[in-house]
């Protein structure tokens, strides 16, 4: 079993929770950050300048690569799009170059985040890990990202890529944004409301990364999503029920979303009806399989 893990993106939603859980289980954890820290296990890098402290991989058995610019927080200008891609592709290349240049290392596994955006907008089609790469900016970004990660095979690393949907947490990510209009008594479906929205409770997301670290038989792509995806309408309705707010039988028109979000509407209205069968076959045990129980656990405090 791996004893020391290097995490990139360790200050993000998933990285913070994963680091905490790994430390509680006796793992050593190194982190990579753009900022200096008093933490002796935190090392610095600058993806855009191509600099990294090579000491970050000393004694490391596995890398969990979560770093990447946020997709939905800023307008998708051509510059921002390139930054979103570069933050994923160039960071991966920098890590592999560091491993390649090391006089010696013991890294055996490289586990990377990816996203269901890989498939593009697929309507009701059931999406397995064998489904084709789709169309649109997010699909292009995910393809370039995963191709960069697959280069690690040349270094004889075990590669795992977790294609993630919406990670549900009240601490950050998409859920607080989805819940805000509901809390303001404005809960309604977006566009048709029929677009499939794969989701995963933060606790299951963390456990899935730990499974990927500990299970040497896990390799390749996995849909990191609960077994029962829901439509946007069902998600919004479930949120309204949990927050004791009304759900209005109206639809926010796509034109309004385009005015508000521009090209980012692609991310909001994408339909991804993902299958969790492969991760289930790998032996992963979900704690939360149904949306209602996941939301109840998150909001009961």
Backbone as CSV, one residue per row, in Angstrom:
resi,resn,N_x,N_y,N_z,CA_x,CA_y,CA_z,C_x,C_y,C_z
1,UNK,0.839,-1.210,0.000,0.000,0.000,0.000,0.867,1.251,0.000
2,UNK,0.437,2.265,-0.736,1.165,3.538,-0.760,1.219,4.141,0.642
3,UNK,2.347,4.738,0.967,2.529,5.324,2.299,2.536,6.855,2.260
4,UNK,3.037,7.419,1.180,3.060,8.874,1.072,2.463,9.293,-0.263
5,UNK,1.597,10.280,-0.204,0.862,10.748,-1.381,1.215,12.204,-1.652
6,UNK,1.400,12.542,-2.912,1.524,13.940,-3.334,0.185,14.379,-3.914
7,UNK,-0.383,15.453,-3.370,-1.654,15.980,-3.866,-1.420,17.351,-4.482
8,UNK,-1.874,17.532,-5.707,-1.946,18.870,-6.295,-3.387,19.356,-6.142
9,UNK,-3.564,20.658,-6.076,-4.921,21.169,-5.872,-5.444,20.830,-4.492
10,UNK,-4.552,20.761,-3.518,-4.931,20.292,-2.176,-5.739,21.304,-1.381
11,UNK,-5.827,22.546,-1.867,-6.635,23.547,-1.155,-8.045,23.649,-1.729
12,UNK,-8.328,22.875,-2.772,-9.664,22.872,-3.356,-10.629,22.042,-2.528
13,UNK,-11.855,21.977,-2.977,-12.909,21.275,-2.245,-12.544,19.813,-1.988
14,UNK,-12.219,19.088,-3.037,-11.907,17.669,-2.903,-10.544,17.481,-2.247
15,UNK,-9.560,18.279,-2.656,-8.213,18.141,-2.119,-8.152,18.340,-0.622
16,UNK,-8.877,19.321,-0.108,-8.895,19.584,1.329,-9.454,18.396,2.095
17,UNK,-10.570,17.863,1.614,-11.207,16.723,2.287,-10.357,15.462,2.165
18,UNK,-9.741,15.270,0.998,-8.913,14.087,0.778,-7.672,14.120,1.664
19,UNK,-7.010,15.262,1.733,-5.822,15.390,2.580,-6.159,15.061,4.036
20,UNK,-7.238,15.610,4.522,-7.649,15.376,5.907,-7.887,13.889,6.167
21,UNK,-8.551,13.218,5.235,-8.863,11.803,5.411,-7.606,10.933,5.327
22,UNK,-6.725,11.263,4.411,-5.480,10.495,4.289,-4.628,10.616,5.548
23,UNK,-4.504,11.817,6.069,-3.721,12.019,7.291,-4.328,11.252,8.461
24,UNK,-5.662,11.222,8.514,-6.332,10.518,9.612,-6.101,9.017,9.540
25,UNK,-5.736,8.517,8.357,-5.500,7.083,8.173,-4.012,6.730,8.218
26,UNK,-3.193,7.711,8.560,-1.780,7.439,8.749,-0.900,7.620,7.534
27,UNK,-1.431,8.128,6.454,-0.618,8.425,5.282,0.234,9.665,5.519
28,UNK,1.375,9.725,4.860,2.103,10.972,4.738,1.570,11.709,3.523
29,UNK,1.456,13.025,3.590,0.903,13.797,2.474,1.793,14.992,2.167
30,UNK,2.282,15.046,0.929,2.935,16.237,0.400,1.923,16.988,-0.450
31,UNK,2.047,18.297,-0.517,1.162,19.091,-1.362,1.976,20.042,-2.225
32,UNK,1.414,20.384,-3.368,1.999,21.383,-4.258,1.090,22.593,-4.304
33,UNK,1.667,23.775,-4.157,0.884,25.005,-4.119,1.646,26.117,-4.811
34,UNK,0.913,27.127,-5.260,1.554,28.299,-5.856,2.143,29.228,-4.797
35,UNK,1.686,29.049,-3.556,2.117,29.942,-2.479,3.013,29.217,-1.483
36,UNK,3.973,29.960,-0.930,4.820,29.421,0.122,3.991,29.177,1.376
37,UNK,4.440,28.228,2.164,3.723,27.873,3.382,4.730,27.459,4.452
38,UNK,4.322,27.577,5.700,5.167,27.118,6.806,5.119,25.594,6.951
39,UNK,4.186,24.979,6.266,4.056,23.532,6.296,5.252,22.905,5.584
40,UNK,6.078,22.125,6.283,7.265,21.533,5.646,6.929,20.524,4.558
41,UNK,5.684,20.084,4.523,5.267,19.118,3.507,4.568,19.775,2.319
42,UNK,4.581,21.101,2.306,4.035,21.835,1.162,5.178,22.350,0.303
43,UNK,5.080,22.122,-0.980,6.119,22.539,-1.916,5.501,23.469,-2.962
44,UNK,6.314,24.301,-3.567,5.789,25.297,-4.498,6.052,24.909,-5.957
45,UNK,5.154,25.387,-6.794,5.341,25.257,-8.232,4.628,26.399,-8.925
46,UNK,5.004,26.642,-10.168,4.341,27.627,-11.018,4.179,26.980,-12.382
47,UNK,2.976,26.530,-12.637,2.710,25.784,-13.864,3.018,26.604,-15.105
48,UNK,2.670,27.886,-15.076,2.823,28.719,-16.267,4.275,29.107,-16.518
49,UNK,5.067,29.145,-15.451,6.497,29.411,-15.599,7.294,28.113,-15.759
50,UNK,6.635,26.998,-15.522,7.300,25.704,-15.671,8.282,25.387,-14.557
51,UNK,8.036,25.944,-13.362,8.951,25.704,-12.239,8.272,24.836,-11.180
52,UNK,9.085,24.025,-10.512,8.573,23.129,-9.481,9.711,22.745,-8.548
53,UNK,9.402,22.560,-7.290,10.383,22.069,-6.328,10.438,20.549,-6.465
54,UNK,11.545,20.000,-6.987,11.597,18.553,-7.230,11.545,17.723,-5.959
55,UNK,11.768,18.363,-4.809,11.702,17.630,-3.540,10.288,17.162,-3.226
56,UNK,9.307,17.677,-3.978,7.905,17.309,-3.712,7.645,15.827,-3.892
57,UNK,8.474,15.137,-4.712,8.213,13.720,-4.983,9.071,12.790,-4.129
58,UNK,9.877,13.348,-3.250,10.745,12.510,-2.417,9.903,11.607,-1.505
59,UNK,10.123,10.312,-1.604,9.420,9.346,-0.761,7.975,9.104,-1.139
60,UNK,7.520,9.701,-2.240,6.114,9.605,-2.652,5.858,8.313,-3.420
61,UNK,4.747,7.658,-3.082,4.350,6.418,-3.755,3.288,6.635,-4.827
62,UNK,2.448,7.657,-4.630,1.361,7.915,-5.578,1.077,9.406,-5.652
63,UNK,0.671,9.864,-6.823,0.295,11.260,-7.043,-1.203,11.330,-7.291
64,UNK,-1.872,12.250,-6.597,-3.273,12.545,-6.879,-3.307,13.960,-7.448
65,UNK,-3.654,14.052,-8.717,-3.556,15.318,-9.458,-4.943,15.944,-9.601
66,UNK,-5.194,16.978,-8.801,-6.496,17.655,-8.791,-6.418,19.094,-9.287
67,UNK,-5.230,19.578,-9.577,-5.050,20.997,-9.907,-5.687,21.350,-11.246
68,UNK,-6.217,22.562,-11.321,-6.806,23.073,-12.556,-7.642,24.303,-12.268
69,UNK,-7.585,25.277,-13.155,-8.379,26.498,-12.974,-9.870,26.157,-12.964
70,UNK,-10.622,26.884,-12.163,-12.077,26.685,-12.113,-12.689,26.926,-13.490
71,UNK,-13.673,26.109,-13.834,-14.263,26.170,-15.175,-15.348,27.232,-15.287
72,UNK,-16.150,27.397,-14.245,-17.382,28.182,-14.393,-17.372,29.535,-13.691
73,UNK,-16.246,29.943,-13.135,-16.268,31.161,-12.313,-16.065,32.444,-13.089
74,UNK,-15.510,32.348,-14.308,-15.229,33.543,-15.100,-15.712,33.363,-16.532
75,UNK,-15.911,34.472,-17.219,-16.336,34.452,-18.618,-15.326,33.682,-19.469
76,UNK,-15.838,32.904,-20.418,-14.966,32.118,-21.280,-14.443,32.957,-22.441
77,UNK,-13.487,33.799,-22.160,-12.767,34.482,-23.234,-11.795,33.478,-23.843
78,UNK,-11.258,33.755,-25.042,-10.251,32.839,-25.596,-9.071,32.637,-24.647
79,UNK,-8.687,33.708,-23.960,-7.570,33.618,-23.017,-7.916,32.722,-21.830
80,UNK,-9.142,32.873,-21.309,-9.551,32.068,-20.167,-9.658,30.597,-20.542
81,UNK,-10.180,30.328,-21.727,-10.269,28.946,-22.188,-8.886,28.299,-22.245
82,UNK,-7.927,29.035,-22.782,-6.569,28.495,-22.878,-5.976,28.260,-21.494
83,UNK,-6.294,29.158,-20.570,-5.793,29.010,-19.203,-6.389,27.764,-18.538
84,UNK,-7.681,27.520,-18.771,-8.338,26.330,-18.221,-7.661,25.062,-18.740
85,UNK,-7.343,25.043,-20.036,-6.665,23.881,-20.622,-5.233,23.770,-20.112
86,UNK,-4.487,24.878,-20.165,-3.071,24.845,-19.783,-2.880,24.440,-18.321
87,UNK,-3.796,24.891,-17.458,-3.651,24.585,-16.034,-3.741,23.082,-15.776
88,UNK,-4.377,22.362,-16.679,-4.509,20.919,-16.563,-3.414,20.189,-17.347
89,UNK,-3.214,20.581,-18.576,-2.258,19.887,-19.439,-0.816,20.190,-19.030
90,UNK,-0.491,21.467,-18.867,0.892,21.831,-18.538,1.278,21.377,-17.137
91,UNK,0.327,21.384,-16.218,0.636,20.900,-14.862,0.971,19.410,-14.904
92,UNK,0.232,18.661,-15.721,0.493,17.228,-15.862,1.865,16.991,-16.473
93,UNK,2.169,17.745,-17.517,3.477,17.614,-18.163,4.602,17.956,-17.203
94,UNK,4.402,18.976,-16.379,5.424,19.385,-15.416,5.671,18.288,-14.384
95,UNK,4.624,17.661,-13.930,4.769,16.563,-12.974,5.529,15.392,-13.594
96,UNK,5.180,15.025,-14.814,5.856,13.896,-15.459,7.324,14.219,-15.748
97,UNK,7.603,15.452,-16.152,9.003,15.840,-16.394,9.812,15.775,-15.101
98,UNK,9.169,16.138,-13.994,9.838,16.069,-12.685,10.141,14.628,-12.312
99,UNK,9.167,13.752,-12.540,9.374,12.327,-12.252,10.464,11.754,-13.152
100,UNK,10.416,12.124,-14.428,11.375,11.617,-15.408,12.806,12.062,-15.079
101,UNK,12.925,13.285,-14.552,14.246,13.856,-14.280,14.838,13.399,-12.949
102,UNK,14.021,12.777,-12.115,14.501,12.365,-10.788,15.530,11.247,-10.921
103,UNK,16.612,11.370,-10.131,17.639,10.327,-10.143,17.040,8.998,-9.696
104,UNK,16.130,9.090,-8.751,15.401,7.901,-8.302,14.069,8.347,-7.710
105,UNK,13.065,7.517,-7.843,11.758,7.793,-7.236,11.047,6.473,-7.055
106,UNK,9.979,6.480,-6.246,9.239,5.245,-5.995,7.764,5.367,-6.371
107,UNK,7.458,6.360,-7.199,6.066,6.587,-7.598,5.604,5.470,-8.523
108,UNK,4.490,4.856,-8.167,3.933,3.761,-8.965,2.578,4.113,-9.585
109,UNK,1.872,5.071,-8.971,0.507,5.361,-9.416,0.294,6.860,-9.603
110,UNK,-0.482,7.191,-10.618,-0.843,8.577,-10.897,-2.353,8.609,-11.084
111,UNK,-3.046,9.222,-10.124,-4.511,9.281,-10.146,-4.921,10.713,-10.447
112,UNK,-5.663,10.904,-11.502,-6.002,12.252,-11.944,-7.503,12.486,-11.983
113,UNK,-7.866,13.688,-11.633,-9.237,14.133,-11.860,-9.469,14.305,-13.353
114,UNK,-10.677,14.053,-13.780,-11.163,14.427,-15.105,-12.616,14.836,-14.905
115,UNK,-13.409,14.864,-15.950,-14.791,15.321,-15.802,-15.699,14.656,-16.822
116,UNK,-16.977,14.566,-16.478,-17.959,13.983,-17.399,-18.146,14.872,-18.621
117,UNK,-17.605,16.085,-18.562,-17.622,16.952,-19.735,-16.938,16.315,-20.933
118,UNK,-16.153,15.275,-20.686,-15.475,14.530,-21.756,-16.463,14.081,-22.825
119,UNK,-17.674,13.718,-22.401,-18.651,13.138,-23.324,-19.442,14.190,-24.102
120,UNK,-19.382,15.450,-23.660,-20.201,16.476,-24.288,-21.670,16.318,-23.921
121,UNK,-22.526,16.970,-24.667,-23.967,16.944,-24.415,-24.567,15.751,-25.156
122,UNK,-25.038,14.757,-24.404,-25.461,13.488,-25.021,-26.913,13.119,-24.772
123,UNK,-27.713,14.070,-24.322,-29.123,13.778,-24.136,-29.361,12.636,-23.175
124,UNK,-30.166,11.638,-23.598,-30.513,10.504,-22.745,-29.594,9.304,-22.921
125,UNK,-28.614,9.401,-23.811,-27.699,8.276,-24.051,-26.998,7.872,-22.751
126,UNK,-26.985,6.580,-22.454,-26.271,6.092,-21.270,-24.782,6.063,-21.581
127,UNK,-24.014,6.743,-20.754,-22.595,6.942,-21.029,-21.729,6.032,-20.173
128,UNK,-20.978,5.165,-20.840,-19.986,4.333,-20.171,-18.605,4.904,-20.484
129,UNK,-17.610,4.347,-19.855,-16.242,4.815,-20.067,-15.759,4.571,-21.495
130,UNK,-16.475,3.719,-22.227,-16.132,3.453,-23.627,-16.828,4.410,-24.587
131,UNK,-17.726,5.251,-24.084,-18.434,6.197,-24.953,-17.450,7.192,-25.571
132,UNK,-17.832,7.705,-26.731,-16.931,8.579,-27.491,-16.755,9.939,-26.836
133,UNK,-15.620,10.535,-27.117,-15.379,11.932,-26.759,-16.359,12.814,-27.527
134,UNK,-16.956,13.785,-26.847,-17.996,14.596,-27.454,-17.503,15.871,-28.107
135,UNK,-18.423,16.825,-28.211,-18.131,18.092,-28.878,-18.316,19.243,-27.892
136,UNK,-17.659,20.357,-28.183,-17.746,21.524,-27.323,-16.435,21.750,-26.571
137,UNK,-16.349,22.908,-25.934,-15.109,23.270,-25.256,-14.746,22.302,-24.138
138,UNK,-15.722,21.917,-23.312,-15.411,21.043,-22.187,-14.940,19.670,-22.653
139,UNK,-15.547,19.157,-23.697,-15.133,17.871,-24.247,-13.706,17.965,-24.793
140,UNK,-13.401,19.057,-25.470,-12.050,19.264,-25.995,-11.035,19.356,-24.861
141,UNK,-11.382,20.118,-23.833,-10.497,20.301,-22.689,-10.213,18.960,-22.006
142,UNK,-11.255,18.188,-21.772,-11.088,16.897,-21.089,-10.246,15.926,-21.918
143,UNK,-10.415,15.960,-23.239,-9.635,15.068,-24.113,-8.153,15.420,-24.035
144,UNK,-7.832,16.708,-24.119,-6.433,17.128,-24.026,-5.849,16.782,-22.658
145,UNK,-6.641,16.977,-21.643,-6.261,16.684,-20.259,-5.949,15.195,-20.090
146,UNK,-6.868,14.343,-20.528,-6.673,12.906,-20.368,-5.524,12.389,-21.228
147,UNK,-5.366,12.948,-22.419,-4.243,12.538,-23.262,-2.919,12.852,-22.575
148,UNK,-2.851,14.015,-21.921,-1.635,14.391,-21.201,-1.372,13.426,-20.050
149,UNK,-2.427,13.043,-19.340,-2.284,12.104,-18.216,-1.819,10.737,-18.714
150,UNK,-2.313,10.302,-19.866,-1.953,8.986,-20.393,-0.473,8.883,-20.757
151,UNK,0.198,10.025,-20.899,1.639,10.007,-21.173,2.401,9.348,-20.021
152,UNK,1.779,9.311,-18.846,2.425,8.680,-17.697,2.641,7.189,-17.873
153,UNK,1.925,6.582,-18.803,2.131,5.153,-19.069,3.546,4.886,-19.564
154,UNK,4.127,5.890,-20.240,5.491,5.746,-20.743,6.502,5.703,-19.610
155,UNK,6.075,6.142,-18.430,6.938,6.102,-17.250,6.612,4.883,-16.386
156,UNK,5.840,3.965,-16.961,5.434,2.730,-16.275,4.600,3.006,-15.023
157,UNK,3.803,4.066,-15.073,2.920,4.402,-13.956,1.536,3.796,-14.187
158,UNK,0.908,3.387,-13.115,-0.502,2.975,-13.174,-1.336,4.246,-13.228
159,UNK,-2.121,4.380,-14.285,-2.894,5.595,-14.511,-4.366,5.352,-14.223
160,UNK,-4.949,6.227,-13.399,-6.387,6.200,-13.118,-6.931,7.601,-13.351
161,UNK,-8.033,7.701,-14.097,-8.674,9.000,-14.355,-10.129,8.918,-13.905
162,UNK,-10.514,9.800,-13.000,-11.875,9.804,-12.458,-12.679,10.930,-13.100
163,UNK,-13.617,10.548,-13.949,-14.456,11.526,-14.654,-15.608,11.922,-13.740
164,UNK,-15.488,13.105,-13.193,-16.359,13.533,-12.104,-17.528,14.375,-12.596
165,UNK,-18.675,14.186,-11.944,-19.829,15.052,-12.166,-19.835,16.141,-11.109
166,UNK,-21.002,16.494,-10.617,-21.112,17.506,-9.556,-20.808,16.849,-8.211
167,UNK,-19.786,17.360,-7.538,-19.456,16.869,-6.198,-20.287,17.662,-5.198
168,UNK,-21.142,16.957,-4.483,-22.065,17.623,-3.565,-21.424,17.868,-2.207
169,UNK,-21.324,19.128,-1.838,-20.795,19.532,-0.539,-21.339,20.917,-0.220
170,UNK,-21.619,21.158,1.041,-22.055,22.498,1.448,-20.864,23.419,1.663
171,UNK,-19.643,22.866,1.556,-18.431,23.650,1.801,-17.938,24.383,0.566
172,UNK,-18.498,24.073,-0.586,-18.044,24.721,-1.819,-18.475,23.928,-3.028
173,UNK,-17.894,24.255,-4.185,-18.270,23.581,-5.416,-19.600,24.086,-5.951
174,UNK,-20.296,23.228,-6.700,-21.507,23.654,-7.410,-22.745,23.729,-6.524
175,UNK,-22.808,22.917,-5.456,-24.058,22.829,-4.695,-24.511,24.160,-4.097
176,UNK,-23.648,24.927,-3.436,-24.107,26.215,-2.904,-24.648,27.149,-3.992
177,UNK,-24.054,27.077,-5.196,-24.539,27.904,-6.301,-25.908,27.437,-6.777
178,UNK,-26.092,26.120,-6.824,-27.388,25.578,-7.227,-28.457,25.873,-6.182
179,UNK,-28.037,25.872,-4.917,-28.996,26.069,-3.828,-29.400,27.527,-3.639
180,UNK,-28.564,28.464,-4.098,-28.828,29.873,-3.826,-30.174,30.358,-4.358
181,UNK,-30.499,30.139,-5.640,-31.826,30.587,-6.099,-32.970,29.876,-5.386
182,UNK,-32.745,28.610,-5.010,-33.781,27.877,-4.272,-34.025,28.540,-2.918
183,UNK,-32.938,28.892,-2.235,-33.059,29.560,-0.936,-33.778,30.902,-1.060
184,UNK,-33.640,31.527,-2.233,-34.275,32.825,-2.475,-35.683,32.673,-3.057
185,UNK,-36.246,31.478,-2.899,-37.618,31.195,-3.352,-37.760,31.304,-4.873
186,UNK,-36.657,30.969,-5.598,-36.677,31.059,-7.062,-36.251,29.739,-7.694
187,UNK,-36.566,28.634,-7.031,-36.182,27.334,-7.551,-37.000,26.927,-8.757
188,UNK,-36.314,26.693,-9.885,-36.998,26.287,-11.116,-36.006,25.557,-12.009
189,UNK,-36.510,24.729,-12.901,-35.660,23.976,-13.820,-35.008,24.903,-14.831
190,UNK,-33.820,24.526,-15.278,-33.101,25.289,-16.298,-33.413,24.718,-17.675
191,UNK,-33.817,25.592,-18.583,-34.206,25.199,-19.937,-35.283,24.110,-19.846
192,UNK,-35.093,22.967,-20.508,-36.126,21.917,-20.454,-36.159,21.232,-19.091
193,UNK,-35.039,21.287,-18.360,-34.928,20.580,-17.084,-34.688,19.093,-17.256
194,UNK,-34.618,18.621,-18.502,-34.475,17.189,-18.763,-33.026,16.729,-18.846
195,UNK,-32.087,17.690,-18.793,-30.687,17.315,-18.933,-30.202,16.538,-17.696
196,UNK,-29.524,15.426,-17.962,-29.050,14.555,-16.893,-27.862,15.183,-16.176
197,UNK,-27.894,15.083,-14.843,-26.878,15.720,-14.009,-26.257,14.675,-13.088
198,UNK,-25.101,14.125,-13.465,-24.444,13.158,-12.596,-23.881,13.838,-11.355
199,UNK,-23.979,13.180,-10.217,-23.582,13.783,-8.945,-22.864,12.743,-8.088
200,UNK,-22.195,13.230,-7.048,-21.480,12.360,-6.117,-21.307,13.101,-4.797
201,UNK,-21.635,12.468,-3.687,-21.431,13.073,-2.367,-19.931,13.203,-2.110
202,UNK,-19.517,14.274,-1.473,-18.102,14.539,-1.215,-17.431,13.371,-0.486
203,UNK,-18.130,12.722,0.431,-17.533,11.591,1.158,-17.220,10.434,0.211
204,UNK,-18.118,10.170,-0.736,-17.869,9.115,-1.720,-16.754,9.512,-2.677
205,UNK,-16.665,10.783,-3.006,-15.583,11.246,-3.883,-14.228,10.990,-3.237
206,UNK,-14.113,11.332,-1.961,-12.861,11.120,-1.228,-12.529,9.628,-1.160
207,UNK,-13.531,8.803,-0.831,-13.305,7.365,-0.732,-12.903,6.771,-2.079
208,UNK,-13.441,7.333,-3.158,-13.097,6.825,-4.481,-11.630,7.088,-4.803
209,UNK,-11.130,8.262,-4.422,-9.706,8.540,-4.622,-8.851,7.608,-3.773
210,UNK,-9.274,7.346,-2.554,-8.511,6.448,-1.694,-8.535,5.030,-2.257
211,UNK,-9.674,4.601,-2.771,-9.752,3.305,-3.445,-8.783,3.247,-4.620
212,UNK,-8.725,4.329,-5.383,-7.827,4.377,-6.541,-6.364,4.295,-6.111
213,UNK,-6.060,4.862,-4.961,-4.705,4.777,-4.418,-4.390,3.356,-3.969
214,UNK,-5.336,2.733,-3.288,-5.071,1.466,-2.595,-5.310,0.217,-3.444
215,UNK,-6.124,0.335,-4.492,-6.482,-0.838,-5.297,-5.627,-0.894,-6.567
216,UNK,-4.609,-1.747,-6.593,-3.711,-1.789,-7.755,-4.383,-2.289,-9.025
217,UNK,-5.577,-2.871,-8.892,-6.289,-3.364,-10.080,-7.070,-2.260,-10.786
218,UNK,-7.258,-1.130,-10.101,-7.941,-0.009,-10.760,-6.998,0.656,-11.751
219,UNK,-7.455,0.786,-12.975,-6.631,1.400,-14.017,-7.529,1.915,-15.122
220,UNK,-7.169,3.067,-15.680,-7.936,3.631,-16.777,-8.985,4.620,-16.309
221,UNK,-10.052,4.765,-17.119,-11.091,5.757,-16.853,-12.228,5.169,-16.026
222,UNK,-12.772,6.011,-15.127,-13.952,5.628,-14.351,-14.882,6.829,-14.232
223,UNK,-16.179,6.587,-14.410,-17.156,7.633,-14.134,-17.290,7.769,-12.618
224,UNK,-16.877,8.909,-12.100,-16.934,9.156,-10.648,-18.264,9.812,-10.327
225,UNK,-19.313,9.005,-10.404,-20.676,9.501,-10.239,-21.506,8.431,-9.545
226,UNK,-22.475,8.861,-8.768,-23.366,7.923,-8.086,-24.147,7.102,-9.110
227,UNK,-24.650,5.933,-8.708,-25.328,5.040,-9.657,-26.613,5.587,-10.266
228,UNK,-27.202,6.603,-9.624,-28.480,7.102,-10.127,-28.399,8.605,-10.408
229,UNK,-27.962,8.980,-11.620,-27.981,10.397,-11.979,-29.418,10.890,-12.034
230,UNK,-29.593,12.189,-11.928,-30.939,12.769,-11.957,-30.980,13.881,-12.989
231,UNK,-32.176,14.269,-13.369,-32.305,15.405,-14.274,-32.138,16.710,-13.498
232,UNK,-31.910,17.780,-14.224,-31.796,19.090,-13.582,-33.072,19.430,-12.820
233,UNK,-34.206,19.094,-13.409,-35.493,19.358,-12.743,-35.590,18.587,-11.434
234,UNK,-35.213,17.310,-11.463,-35.292,16.483,-10.254,-34.324,16.970,-9.186
235,UNK,-33.136,17.409,-9.615,-32.146,17.933,-8.663,-32.661,19.199,-7.985
236,UNK,-33.193,20.114,-8.769,-33.690,21.368,-8.213,-34.885,21.114,-7.293
237,UNK,-35.735,20.196,-7.705,-36.907,19.853,-6.899,-36.494,19.225,-5.562
238,UNK,-35.489,18.350,-5.609,-34.997,17.708,-4.382,-34.361,18.730,-3.447
239,UNK,-33.637,19.683,-4.022,-33.039,20.754,-3.218,-34.121,21.583,-2.539
240,UNK,-35.161,21.920,-3.303,-36.260,22.715,-2.747,-36.933,21.975,-1.590
241,UNK,-37.119,20.684,-1.760,-37.733,19.881,-0.696,-36.856,19.868,0.549
242,UNK,-35.558,19.692,0.360,-34.640,19.613,1.487,-34.525,20.953,2.217
243,UNK,-34.594,22.053,1.455,-34.436,23.389,2.041,-35.776,24.018,2.432
244,UNK,-36.851,23.262,2.256,-38.198,23.734,2.620,-38.544,25.035,1.892
245,UNK,-38.313,24.987,0.573,-38.617,26.119,-0.287,-39.488,25.632,-1.437
246,UNK,-40.202,26.530,-2.098,-41.055,26.101,-3.210,-40.235,25.761,-4.450
247,UNK,-40.762,24.844,-5.233,-40.226,24.567,-6.562,-41.287,24.996,-7.558
248,UNK,-40.919,25.922,-8.435,-41.902,26.499,-9.352,-41.962,25.701,-10.647
249,UNK,-43.130,25.382,-11.142,-43.293,24.602,-12.376,-43.095,25.456,-13.630
250,UNK,-42.011,26.210,-13.626,-41.651,27.031,-14.780,-40.232,26.651,-15.182
251,UNK,-39.768,27.213,-16.275,-38.423,26.887,-16.754,-37.658,28.183,-17.036
252,UNK,-36.404,28.215,-16.589,-35.544,29.354,-16.916,-35.102,29.170,-18.370
253,UNK,-35.466,30.071,-19.277,-35.168,29.857,-20.701,-33.671,29.921,-20.996
254,UNK,-33.279,29.176,-22.005,-31.873,29.132,-22.408,-31.368,30.522,-22.784
255,UNK,-32.229,31.324,-23.404,-31.826,32.679,-23.814,-31.401,33.510,-22.604
256,UNK,-32.103,33.332,-21.487,-31.754,34.067,-20.268,-30.410,33.603,-19.721
257,UNK,-30.169,32.310,-19.794,-28.889,31.769,-19.335,-27.745,32.242,-20.219
258,UNK,-28.008,32.320,-21.526,-26.983,32.821,-22.448,-26.607,34.265,-22.135
259,UNK,-27.608,35.067,-21.800,-27.336,36.462,-21.437,-26.494,36.554,-20.169
260,UNK,-26.789,35.672,-19.235,-26.106,35.695,-17.945,-24.723,35.058,-17.998
261,UNK,-24.609,33.934,-18.704,-23.392,33.125,-18.641,-22.579,33.093,-19.926
262,UNK,-23.185,33.495,-21.045,-22.471,33.393,-22.308,-22.212,31.937,-22.655
263,UNK,-21.000,31.646,-23.114,-20.655,30.281,-23.524,-20.710,29.284,-22.382
264,UNK,-20.595,29.769,-21.156,-20.611,28.862,-20.002,-21.952,28.148,-19.838
265,UNK,-22.955,28.585,-20.572,-24.238,27.881,-20.582,-24.043,26.418,-20.968
266,UNK,-23.013,26.159,-21.796,-22.690,24.784,-22.192,-22.530,23.883,-20.973
267,UNK,-21.824,24.383,-19.969,-21.572,23.587,-18.765,-22.845,23.363,-17.952
268,UNK,-23.720,24.349,-17.948,-24.934,24.290,-17.144,-25.979,23.364,-17.763
269,UNK,-26.068,23.352,-19.093,-27.132,22.609,-19.762,-26.694,21.276,-20.356
270,UNK,-25.437,20.905,-20.160,-24.940,19.642,-20.685,-25.669,18.466,-20.028
271,UNK,-26.045,17.489,-20.839,-26.746,16.305,-20.342,-25.807,15.106,-20.383
272,UNK,-25.538,14.516,-19.205,-24.602,13.391,-19.099,-25.242,12.279,-18.261
273,UNK,-25.797,11.308,-18.936,-26.477,10.195,-18.265,-25.458,9.075,-18.018
274,UNK,-24.633,9.254,-17.004,-23.483,8.380,-16.794,-23.846,7.066,-16.110
275,UNK,-23.098,6.029,-16.461,-23.199,4.729,-15.806,-22.077,4.599,-14.775
276,UNK,-22.430,4.058,-13.604,-21.432,3.822,-12.552,-21.015,2.349,-12.502
277,UNK,-21.381,1.582,-13.504,-21.174,0.133,-13.436,-19.699,-0.248,-13.313
278,UNK,-18.824,0.449,-14.010,-17.407,0.069,-13.988,-16.793,0.254,-12.605
279,UNK,-17.110,1.366,-11.936,-16.554,1.591,-10.599,-17.172,0.615,-9.600
280,UNK,-18.434,0.254,-9.808,-19.066,-0.765,-8.960,-18.383,-2.121,-9.162
281,UNK,-18.083,-2.440,-10.411,-17.415,-3.706,-10.715,-16.005,-3.745,-10.127
282,UNK,-15.410,-2.577,-9.927,-14.068,-2.498,-9.322,-14.132,-2.693,-7.810
283,UNK,-15.348,-2.809,-7.272,-15.507,-3.085,-5.854,-15.807,-1.876,-4.997
284,UNK,-16.046,-0.719,-5.631,-16.315,0.467,-4.832,-17.700,0.389,-4.205
285,UNK,-17.776,0.737,-2.931,-19.041,0.724,-2.198,-19.501,2.163,-1.953
286,UNK,-20.564,2.558,-2.605,-21.102,3.900,-2.403,-21.779,3.995,-1.041
287,UNK,-21.536,5.087,-0.360,-22.278,5.368,0.866,-23.625,5.993,0.516
288,UNK,-23.626,6.817,-0.520,-24.851,7.510,-0.938,-25.146,7.182,-2.397
289,UNK,-26.222,6.450,-2.624,-26.587,6.068,-3.985,-27.753,6.888,-4.526
290,UNK,-28.557,7.475,-3.622,-29.719,8.253,-4.041,-29.577,9.707,-3.591
291,UNK,-30.020,10.602,-4.444,-29.831,12.033,-4.206,-30.467,12.505,-2.909
292,UNK,-31.679,12.071,-2.628,-32.374,12.544,-1.427,-31.591,12.257,-0.155
293,UNK,-31.012,11.047,-0.077,-30.262,10.685,1.120,-28.960,11.487,1.224
294,UNK,-28.359,11.782,0.070,-27.133,12.580,0.066,-27.397,13.996,0.525
295,UNK,-28.470,14.601,0.028,-28.820,15.969,0.416,-29.213,16.028,1.893
296,UNK,-29.933,15.021,2.337,-30.344,14.985,3.743,-29.125,14.946,4.657
297,UNK,-28.125,14.152,4.290,-26.900,14.057,5.095,-26.134,15.377,5.087
298,UNK,-26.136,16.068,3.969,-25.397,17.318,3.860,-26.046,18.456,4.635
299,UNK,-27.369,18.486,4.655,-28.085,19.629,5.252,-28.627,19.353,6.653
300,UNK,-28.426,18.142,7.158,-29.022,17.837,8.472,-28.387,18.632,9.597
301,UNK,-27.124,19.115,9.354,-26.465,19.930,10.395,-26.945,21.354,10.360
